[in-house]
Amino acid sequence: MHLEQNVSLKPLHTFGIDVKARYFVEARTEADIRSLLNYRHMIFMPILIIGGGSNMLFTKDFEGIVIRINTKGIETAETGDGHILVTAQAGEVWDEFVDYCVNHGWAGIENLSLIPGTVGAAPIQNIGAYGVEVCDIIDSVNMVEIDSGNHLTLTRDECKFGYRDSIFKNELKGKVIVTAVTFKLNGIPEYFPEGFQIDNSSICEHLNALTLNLDYGNIREEISAMNITHPGIADVREAVCRIRRRKLPDPAELGNAGSFFKNPVVDNQIFSTLKEKFPDIPSYPSGNRMKIPAAWLIEQCGWKGKRFGDAGVHLNQPLVLVNYGSATGNQILDLSRQIIDSVFLKFGIDLVSEVNVY
């Protein structure tokens, strides 16, 4: 490991804000992480853990140590009932991991294609897209306690997942470093490795449960446009990638952090009142409540495509705030606050940011 000083963070996070870290180091193994934690006890300054930098907005230089987790590796284990346990190190690039799973015929993760970031960040944010949340496929999460250096493993239930929420954003925030995540995926028989054994009594049940999630967004329409009548998981991944590429800007070309706001979830009574006043308001069931697309709310307030200097709202997806080149973090943050105020004024709904601000 090499500790660097006054390192630009501009290429290390997707918003591309021009800020610096007082110190920067990259951890490529778990041993590196342990060494850094030991070193932390010798200093008195804040630390910041980053992966792909896809869910953060910097408003100033970071006067501490930025640790980039860049650990790699994927391991698998068979359950015997048609499921595959796939453990990925935290530094694996998320979409490359999704592609790896789909290519091996492991179903359940395909709807989460093309989400930026790393595997380690996925459970923290409980990332989701097109009707699937990552908590749906997580089996367990491995981590190291920052203060003690002890290993911990939490089951899916222990992670206290909620909509874009988890224990890592609450009780364990700033207390642990996620080192690996184990996913429980569905194996498709024709992809099973030679010699794989599956219990005959469970195979029918497993295959009956193996259904594709096509009912969210425009996945069915996209697959139809691809002239595919019997889609597989690779087709779903391709459809999701096509839709996302049309709607969302590539962070490599235009600075952004993906969806800046959560989709608000409201009680049915509140939604009924909104429906009377705004008959065209879209919604999706979320348990016994209703989820309203934040993009629609923002667009109704006239923000879509607006630009203020180099800070703006994307032309095709108003949920995405963008840096056209030299915007500051404070300019992006001020724009987000204006959007929150206008949505509340028009609809009485408080938008909540998905992005961590530093």
Helices and strands as residue ranges (DSSP letters): E 4-8, G 10-12, E 20-27, H 30-40, E 47-50, E 56-57, E 62-69, E 74-78, E 83-89, H 94-103, E 106-107, G 110-112, H 121-125, E 128-129, E 132-133, G 134-136, E 138-145, E 151-155, G 157-159, G 167-169, E 176-187, G 189-191, H 200-209, H 219-225, H 233-247, E 255-259, E 265-266, H 268-277, E 284-286, E 289-291, H 294-300, E 307-308, E 311-313, E 320-323, H 329-347, E 356-357
